[in-house]
Amino acid sequence: MTTETATHPVLRVPPAAPAEAAAFFRASLAFHADVSDVAAALAAGGDPGFVLLDSRSTAAWDQGHVPGAVHLPTALIPEQAGQLLDPDVPVVTHCWGPGCNGATRAALALAELGYRVKEMLGGFEYWVREGFAYDTWEGREQRAADPLTAPVDDADCGC
């Protein structure tokens, strides 16, 4: 590594060794799912093998939510999770979007209760931005996919 490269902010801390990087990214996939994968699993029909949990407030839920999601605000998880969720079925949490850590707090609360849990990256914001249908208190809505977040000419982004 040259002196110039070593002082550049990107490589000031060198990348991890390949084995460490593989372990980190493998672990990350055990904790996270993305919006497109969740949407594909729900659209396939039948049992997706998980429950999608919206941890936002009732007002946020009414504003818009993923069809088929279970609504359970984070603050109510300790007292209501056992009534709404099967402990044998993994839970995928989501909240507003990447600027909100509500899904992380919900996932922590569920994990502490013994649930297997993942967090949906992007949250409700990216569900809508990627062009998937959502329900509001007025009915079903759908927006065109944002070309900065989803492929507009192909159902598969290739990643």
Biotite code that builds the C-alpha atoms (Angstrom):
import biotite.structure as struc

atoms = struc.array([
    struc.Atom([0.000, 0.000, 0.000], chain_id="A", res_id=1, res_name="MET", atom_name="CA", element="C"),
    struc.Atom([1.421, 3.368, -0.964], chain_id="A", res_id=2, res_name="THR", atom_name="CA", element="C"),
    struc.Atom([1.636, 6.257, 1.486], chain_id="A", res_id=3, res_name="THR", atom_name="CA", element="C"),
    struc.Atom([-0.985, 8.123, -0.546], chain_id="A", res_id=4, res_name="GLU", atom_name="CA", element="C"),
    struc.Atom([-3.396, 5.159, -0.393], chain_id="A", res_id=5, res_name="THR", atom_name="CA", element="C"),
    struc.Atom([-2.802, 4.654, 3.332], chain_id="A", res_id=6, res_name="ALA", atom_name="CA", element="C"),
    struc.Atom([-3.887, 8.216, 4.112], chain_id="A", res_id=7, res_name="THR", atom_name="CA", element="C"),
    struc.Atom([-6.987, 8.121, 1.921], chain_id="A", res_id=8, res_name="HIS", atom_name="CA", element="C"),
    struc.Atom([-10.090, 7.819, 4.144], chain_id="A", res_id=9, res_name="PRO", atom_name="CA", element="C"),
    struc.Atom([-11.417, 4.728, 2.348], chain_id="A", res_id=10, res_name="VAL", atom_name="CA", element="C"),
    struc.Atom([-8.346, 2.639, 3.081], chain_id="A", res_id=11, res_name="LEU", atom_name="CA", element="C"),
    struc.Atom([-7.057, 4.349, 6.226], chain_id="A", res_id=12, res_name="ARG", atom_name="CA", element="C"),
    struc.Atom([-8.361, 1.246, 7.996], chain_id="A", res_id=13, res_name="VAL", atom_name="CA", element="C"),
    struc.Atom([-7.507, -1.617, 5.643], chain_id="A", res_id=14, res_name="PRO", atom_name="CA", element="C"),
    struc.Atom([-10.195, -4.095, 4.531], chain_id="A", res_id=15, res_name="PRO", atom_name="CA", element="C"),
    struc.Atom([-10.628, -7.206, 6.655], chain_id="A", res_id=16, res_name="ALA", atom_name="CA", element="C"),
    struc.Atom([-9.017, -10.457, 5.662], chain_id="A", res_id=17, res_name="ALA", atom_name="CA", element="C"),
    struc.Atom([-11.224, -12.431, 3.250], chain_id="A", res_id=18, res_name="PRO", atom_name="CA", element="C"),
    struc.Atom([-12.186, -15.051, 5.849], chain_id="A", res_id=19, res_name="ALA", atom_name="CA", element="C"),
    struc.Atom([-13.178, -12.360, 8.360], chain_id="A", res_id=20, res_name="GLU", atom_name="CA", element="C"),
    struc.Atom([-15.139, -10.509, 5.689], chain_id="A", res_id=21, res_name="ALA", atom_name="CA", element="C"),
    struc.Atom([-16.959, -13.692, 4.666], chain_id="A", res_id=22, res_name="ALA", atom_name="CA", element="C"),
    struc.Atom([-17.919, -14.399, 8.290], chain_id="A", res_id=23, res_name="ALA", atom_name="CA", element="C"),
    struc.Atom([-19.165, -10.835, 8.770], chain_id="A", res_id=24, res_name="PHE", atom_name="CA", element="C"),
    struc.Atom([-21.271, -10.774, 5.597], chain_id="A", res_id=25, res_name="PHE", atom_name="CA", element="C"),
    struc.Atom([-22.644, -14.285, 6.258], chain_id="A", res_id=26, res_name="ARG", atom_name="CA", element="C"),
    struc.Atom([-23.701, -13.116, 9.717], chain_id="A", res_id=27, res_name="ALA", atom_name="CA", element="C"),
    struc.Atom([-25.252, -9.961, 8.251], chain_id="A", res_id=28, res_name="SER", atom_name="CA", element="C"),
    struc.Atom([-27.471, -12.081, 6.003], chain_id="A", res_id=29, res_name="LEU", atom_name="CA", element="C"),
    struc.Atom([-28.627, -14.024, 9.082], chain_id="A", res_id=30, res_name="ALA", atom_name="CA", element="C"),
    struc.Atom([-29.889, -10.753, 10.573], chain_id="A", res_id=31, res_name="PHE", atom_name="CA", element="C"),
    struc.Atom([-31.217, -8.892, 7.514], chain_id="A", res_id=32, res_name="HIS", atom_name="CA", element="C"),
    struc.Atom([-33.547, -9.376, 4.569], chain_id="A", res_id=33, res_name="ALA", atom_name="CA", element="C"),
    struc.Atom([-34.191, -6.860, 1.830], chain_id="A", res_id=34, res_name="ASP", atom_name="CA", element="C"),
    struc.Atom([-37.505, -5.501, 0.603], chain_id="A", res_id=35, res_name="VAL", atom_name="CA", element="C"),
    struc.Atom([-37.365, -7.234, -2.781], chain_id="A", res_id=36, res_name="SER", atom_name="CA", element="C"),
    struc.Atom([-36.721, -10.650, -1.256], chain_id="A", res_id=37, res_name="ASP", atom_name="CA", element="C"),
    struc.Atom([-39.549, -10.180, 1.271], chain_id="A", res_id=38, res_name="VAL", atom_name="CA", element="C"),
    struc.Atom([-41.897, -9.041, -1.507], chain_id="A", res_id=39, res_name="ALA", atom_name="CA", element="C"),
    struc.Atom([-40.977, -12.026, -3.690], chain_id="A", res_id=40, res_name="ALA", atom_name="CA", element="C"),
    struc.Atom([-41.562, -14.457, -0.814], chain_id="A", res_id=41, res_name="ALA", atom_name="CA", element="C"),
    struc.Atom([-44.962, -12.928, -0.030], chain_id="A", res_id=42, res_name="LEU", atom_name="CA", element="C"),
    struc.Atom([-45.983, -12.820, -3.713], chain_id="A", res_id=43, res_name="ALA", atom_name="CA", element="C"),
    struc.Atom([-45.080, -16.477, -4.296], chain_id="A", res_id=44, res_name="ALA", atom_name="CA", element="C"),
    struc.Atom([-48.250, -17.569, -2.543], chain_id="A", res_id=45, res_name="GLY", atom_name="CA", element="C"),
    struc.Atom([-48.533, -20.089, 0.214], chain_id="A", res_id=46, res_name="GLY", atom_name="CA", element="C"),
    struc.Atom([-46.607, -19.893, 3.446], chain_id="A", res_id=47, res_name="ASP", atom_name="CA", element="C"),
    struc.Atom([-43.486, -17.733, 3.084], chain_id="A", res_id=48, res_name="PRO", atom_name="CA", element="C"),
    struc.Atom([-42.001, -19.309, 6.216], chain_id="A", res_id=49, res_name="GLY", atom_name="CA", element="C"),
    struc.Atom([-41.962, -16.074, 8.198], chain_id="A", res_id=50, res_name="PHE", atom_name="CA", element="C"),
    struc.Atom([-44.252, -13.394, 9.586], chain_id="A", res_id=51, res_name="VAL", atom_name="CA", element="C"),
    struc.Atom([-43.684, -9.789, 8.528], chain_id="A", res_id=52, res_name="LEU", atom_name="CA", element="C"),
    struc.Atom([-44.124, -7.511, 11.537], chain_id="A", res_id=53, res_name="LEU", atom_name="CA", element="C"),
    struc.Atom([-44.730, -3.761, 11.263], chain_id="A", res_id=54, res_name="ASP", atom_name="CA", element="C"),
    struc.Atom([-43.515, -2.204, 14.514], chain_id="A", res_id=55, res_name="SER", atom_name="CA", element="C"),
    struc.Atom([-44.793, 1.336, 13.845], chain_id="A", res_id=56, res_name="ARG", atom_name="CA", element="C"),
    struc.Atom([-47.610, 3.219, 15.568], chain_id="A", res_id=57, res_name="SER", atom_name="CA", element="C"),
    struc.Atom([-51.276, 2.809, 14.655], chain_id="A", res_id=58, res_name="THR", atom_name="CA", element="C"),
    struc.Atom([-51.258, 6.202, 12.912], chain_id="A", res_id=59, res_name="ALA", atom_name="CA", element="C"),
    struc.Atom([-48.292, 5.086, 10.787], chain_id="A", res_id=60, res_name="ALA", atom_name="CA", element="C"),
    struc.Atom([-49.977, 1.729, 10.048], chain_id="A", res_id=61, res_name="TRP", atom_name="CA", element="C"),
    struc.Atom([-53.116, 3.542, 8.885], chain_id="A", res_id=62, res_name="ASP", atom_name="CA", element="C"),
    struc.Atom([-51.010, 5.789, 6.658], chain_id="A", res_id=63, res_name="GLN", atom_name="CA", element="C"),
    struc.Atom([-49.749, 2.710, 4.836], chain_id="A", res_id=64, res_name="GLY", atom_name="CA", element="C"),
    struc.Atom([-48.617, -0.847, 5.505], chain_id="A", res_id=65, res_name="HIS", atom_name="CA", element="C"),
    struc.Atom([-47.507, -3.975, 3.683], chain_id="A", res_id=66, res_name="VAL", atom_name="CA", element="C"),
    struc.Atom([-50.451, -6.253, 2.838], chain_id="A", res_id=67, res_name="PRO", atom_name="CA", element="C"),
    struc.Atom([-50.396, -9.291, 5.095], chain_id="A", res_id=68, res_name="GLY", atom_name="CA", element="C"),
    struc.Atom([-48.084, -7.758, 7.695], chain_id="A", res_id=69, res_name="ALA", atom_name="CA", element="C"),
    struc.Atom([-48.872, -8.111, 11.388], chain_id="A", res_id=70, res_name="VAL", atom_name="CA", element="C"),
    struc.Atom([-49.135, -4.821, 13.255], chain_id="A", res_id=71, res_name="HIS", atom_name="CA", element="C"),
    struc.Atom([-47.447, -4.796, 16.649], chain_id="A", res_id=72, res_name="LEU", atom_name="CA", element="C"),
    struc.Atom([-45.878, -1.549, 17.851], chain_id="A", res_id=73, res_name="PRO", atom_name="CA", element="C"),
    struc.Atom([-42.522, -2.084, 19.532], chain_id="A", res_id=74, res_name="THR", atom_name="CA", element="C"),
    struc.Atom([-43.752, -0.902, 22.946], chain_id="A", res_id=75, res_name="ALA", atom_name="CA", element="C"),
    struc.Atom([-46.453, -3.607, 22.926], chain_id="A", res_id=76, res_name="LEU", atom_name="CA", element="C"),
    struc.Atom([-44.196, -6.520, 21.976], chain_id="A", res_id=77, res_name="ILE", atom_name="CA", element="C"),
    struc.Atom([-43.515, -7.743, 25.542], chain_id="A", res_id=78, res_name="PRO", atom_name="CA", element="C"),
    struc.Atom([-47.206, -8.015, 26.405], chain_id="A", res_id=79, res_name="GLU", atom_name="CA", element="C"),
    struc.Atom([-48.739, -9.002, 23.034], chain_id="A", res_id=80, res_name="GLN", atom_name="CA", element="C"),
    struc.Atom([-46.181, -10.991, 21.017], chain_id="A", res_id=81, res_name="ALA", atom_name="CA", element="C"),
    struc.Atom([-47.283, -14.275, 22.560], chain_id="A", res_id=82, res_name="GLY", atom_name="CA", element="C"),
    struc.Atom([-50.875, -13.666, 21.438], chain_id="A", res_id=83, res_name="GLN", atom_name="CA", element="C"),
    struc.Atom([-50.010, -12.682, 17.856], chain_id="A", res_id=84, res_name="LEU", atom_name="CA", element="C"),
    struc.Atom([-46.898, -14.659, 16.936], chain_id="A", res_id=85, res_name="LEU", atom_name="CA", element="C"),
    struc.Atom([-46.010, -18.333, 16.810], chain_id="A", res_id=86, res_name="ASP", atom_name="CA", element="C"),
    struc.Atom([-42.623, -18.786, 18.526], chain_id="A", res_id=87, res_name="PRO", atom_name="CA", element="C"),
    struc.Atom([-41.731, -21.468, 15.945], chain_id="A", res_id=88, res_name="ASP", atom_name="CA", element="C"),
    struc.Atom([-42.107, -19.093, 12.970], chain_id="A", res_id=89, res_name="VAL", atom_name="CA", element="C"),
    struc.Atom([-39.333, -16.592, 12.194], chain_id="A", res_id=90, res_name="PRO", atom_name="CA", element="C"),
    struc.Atom([-40.298, -12.919, 12.297], chain_id="A", res_id=91, res_name="VAL", atom_name="CA", element="C"),
    struc.Atom([-39.090, -10.202, 9.912], chain_id="A", res_id=92, res_name="VAL", atom_name="CA", element="C"),
    struc.Atom([-39.458, -6.757, 11.458], chain_id="A", res_id=93, res_name="THR", atom_name="CA", element="C"),
    struc.Atom([-39.725, -3.431, 9.729], chain_id="A", res_id=94, res_name="HIS", atom_name="CA", element="C"),
    struc.Atom([-40.381, 0.186, 10.607], chain_id="A", res_id=95, res_name="CYS", atom_name="CA", element="C"),
    struc.Atom([-40.350, 3.408, 8.537], chain_id="A", res_id=96, res_name="TRP", atom_name="CA", element="C"),
    struc.Atom([-37.047, 3.218, 6.690], chain_id="A", res_id=97, res_name="GLY", atom_name="CA", element="C"),
    struc.Atom([-33.282, 3.308, 6.839], chain_id="A", res_id=98, res_name="PRO", atom_name="CA", element="C"),
    struc.Atom([-33.278, 6.472, 8.948], chain_id="A", res_id=99, res_name="GLY", atom_name="CA", element="C"),
    struc.Atom([-35.260, 4.751, 11.699], chain_id="A", res_id=100, res_name="CYS", atom_name="CA", element="C"),
    struc.Atom([-34.041, 2.081, 14.101], chain_id="A", res_id=101, res_name="ASN", atom_name="CA", element="C"),
    struc.Atom([-37.528, 1.026, 15.212], chain_id="A", res_id=102, res_name="GLY", atom_name="CA", element="C"),
    struc.Atom([-37.230, -2.307, 13.404], chain_id="A", res_id=103, res_name="ALA", atom_name="CA", element="C"),
    struc.Atom([-33.961, -2.946, 15.227], chain_id="A", res_id=104, res_name="THR", atom_name="CA", element="C"),
    struc.Atom([-35.595, -2.225, 18.595], chain_id="A", res_id=105, res_name="ARG", atom_name="CA", element="C"),
    struc.Atom([-38.512, -4.495, 17.687], chain_id="A", res_id=106, res_name="ALA", atom_name="CA", element="C"),
    struc.Atom([-36.130, -7.265, 16.593], chain_id="A", res_id=107, res_name="ALA", atom_name="CA", element="C"),
    struc.Atom([-34.230, -6.945, 19.868], chain_id="A", res_id=108, res_name="LEU", atom_name="CA", element="C"),
    struc.Atom([-37.455, -7.143, 21.905], chain_id="A", res_id=109, res_name="ALA", atom_name="CA", element="C"),
    struc.Atom([-38.538, -10.254, 20.005], chain_id="A", res_id=110, res_name="LEU", atom_name="CA", element="C"),
    struc.Atom([-35.128, -11.925, 20.250], chain_id="A", res_id=111, res_name="ALA", atom_name="CA", element="C"),
    struc.Atom([-35.137, -11.322, 23.998], chain_id="A", res_id=112, res_name="GLU", atom_name="CA", element="C"),
    struc.Atom([-38.486, -13.162, 24.114], chain_id="A", res_id=113, res_name="LEU", atom_name="CA", element="C"),
    struc.Atom([-36.981, -16.126, 22.256], chain_id="A", res_id=114, res_name="GLY", atom_name="CA", element="C"),
    struc.Atom([-38.149, -15.436, 18.686], chain_id="A", res_id=115, res_name="TYR", atom_name="CA", element="C"),
    struc.Atom([-35.926, -16.002, 15.663], chain_id="A", res_id=116, res_name="ARG", atom_name="CA", element="C"),
    struc.Atom([-35.882, -12.657, 13.921], chain_id="A", res_id=117, res_name="VAL", atom_name="CA", element="C"),
    struc.Atom([-34.521, -10.689, 10.963], chain_id="A", res_id=118, res_name="LYS", atom_name="CA", element="C"),
    struc.Atom([-34.854, -7.033, 10.084], chain_id="A", res_id=119, res_name="GLU", atom_name="CA", element="C"),
    struc.Atom([-36.137, -5.891, 6.663], chain_id="A", res_id=120, res_name="MET", atom_name="CA", element="C"),
    struc.Atom([-33.664, -3.342, 5.335], chain_id="A", res_id=121, res_name="LEU", atom_name="CA", element="C"),
    struc.Atom([-35.261, -0.217, 3.941], chain_id="A", res_id=122, res_name="GLY", atom_name="CA", element="C"),
    struc.Atom([-38.510, -0.591, 5.855], chain_id="A", res_id=123, res_name="GLY", atom_name="CA", element="C"),
    struc.Atom([-41.836, 0.680, 4.637], chain_id="A", res_id=124, res_name="PHE", atom_name="CA", element="C"),
    struc.Atom([-40.172, 3.554, 2.782], chain_id="A", res_id=125, res_name="GLU", atom_name="CA", element="C"),
    struc.Atom([-38.326, 1.228, 0.432], chain_id="A", res_id=126, res_name="TYR", atom_name="CA", element="C"),
    struc.Atom([-41.341, -1.056, 0.087], chain_id="A", res_id=127, res_name="TRP", atom_name="CA", element="C"),
    struc.Atom([-43.184, 1.911, -1.430], chain_id="A", res_id=128, res_name="VAL", atom_name="CA", element="C"),
    struc.Atom([-40.169, 3.283, -3.327], chain_id="A", res_id=129, res_name="ARG", atom_name="CA", element="C"),
    struc.Atom([-39.565, -0.083, -4.992], chain_id="A", res_id=130, res_name="GLU", atom_name="CA", element="C"),
    struc.Atom([-43.119, -0.001, -6.349], chain_id="A", res_id=131, res_name="GLY", atom_name="CA", element="C"),
    struc.Atom([-44.830, -2.643, -4.228], chain_id="A", res_id=132, res_name="PHE", atom_name="CA", element="C"),
    struc.Atom([-48.512, -2.287, -3.333], chain_id="A", res_id=133, res_name="ALA", atom_name="CA", element="C"),
    struc.Atom([-49.478, -1.192, 0.154], chain_id="A", res_id=134, res_name="TYR", atom_name="CA", element="C"),
    struc.Atom([-52.701, -0.776, 2.094], chain_id="A", res_id=135, res_name="ASP", atom_name="CA", element="C"),
    struc.Atom([-53.946, 2.406, 3.761], chain_id="A", res_id=136, res_name="THR", atom_name="CA", element="C"),
    struc.Atom([-57.076, 3.122, 5.743], chain_id="A", res_id=137, res_name="TRP", atom_name="CA", element="C"),
    struc.Atom([-58.586, 4.179, 2.384], chain_id="A", res_id=138, res_name="GLU", atom_name="CA", element="C"),
    struc.Atom([-57.608, 1.037, 0.441], chain_id="A", res_id=139, res_name="GLY", atom_name="CA", element="C"),
    struc.Atom([-54.803, -0.391, -1.669], chain_id="A", res_id=140, res_name="ARG", atom_name="CA", element="C"),
    struc.Atom([-52.286, 1.944, -3.305], chain_id="A", res_id=141, res_name="GLU", atom_name="CA", element="C"),
    struc.Atom([-49.170, 1.540, -5.411], chain_id="A", res_id=142, res_name="GLN", atom_name="CA", element="C"),
    struc.Atom([-46.631, 3.989, -6.789], chain_id="A", res_id=143, res_name="ARG", atom_name="CA", element="C"),
    struc.Atom([-44.281, 3.586, -9.696], chain_id="A", res_id=144, res_name="ALA", atom_name="CA", element="C"),
    struc.Atom([-40.876, 2.235, -8.726], chain_id="A", res_id=145, res_name="ALA", atom_name="CA", element="C"),
    struc.Atom([-38.261, 4.889, -8.018], chain_id="A", res_id=146, res_name="ASP", atom_name="CA", element="C"),
    struc.Atom([-35.525, 4.307, -10.631], chain_id="A", res_id=147, res_name="PRO", atom_name="CA", element="C"),
    struc.Atom([-32.894, 5.071, -7.989], chain_id="A", res_id=148, res_name="LEU", atom_name="CA", element="C"),
    struc.Atom([-34.034, 2.170, -5.785], chain_id="A", res_id=149, res_name="THR", atom_name="CA", element="C"),
    struc.Atom([-35.353, -0.521, -8.130], chain_id="A", res_id=150, res_name="ALA", atom_name="CA", element="C"),
    struc.Atom([-34.943, -1.642, -11.727], chain_id="A", res_id=151, res_name="PRO", atom_name="CA", element="C"),
    struc.Atom([-37.755, -0.172, -13.807], chain_id="A", res_id=152, res_name="VAL", atom_name="CA", element="C"),
    struc.Atom([-37.393, -2.450, -16.845], chain_id="A", res_id=153, res_name="ASP", atom_name="CA", element="C"),
    struc.Atom([-36.688, -5.771, -15.112], chain_id="A", res_id=154, res_name="ASP", atom_name="CA", element="C"),
    struc.Atom([-38.161, -7.598, -12.144], chain_id="A", res_id=155, res_name="ALA", atom_name="CA", element="C"),
    struc.Atom([-34.686, -8.728, -11.047], chain_id="A", res_id=156, res_name="ASP", atom_name="CA", element="C"),
    struc.Atom([-31.934, -6.280, -10.158], chain_id="A", res_id=157, res_name="CYS", atom_name="CA", element="C"),
    struc.Atom([-29.297, -8.973, -10.574], chain_id="A", res_id=158, res_name="GLY", atom_name="CA", element="C"),
    struc.Atom([-27.869, -8.644, -7.095], chain_id="A", res_id=159, res_name="CYS", atom_name="CA", element="C"),
])
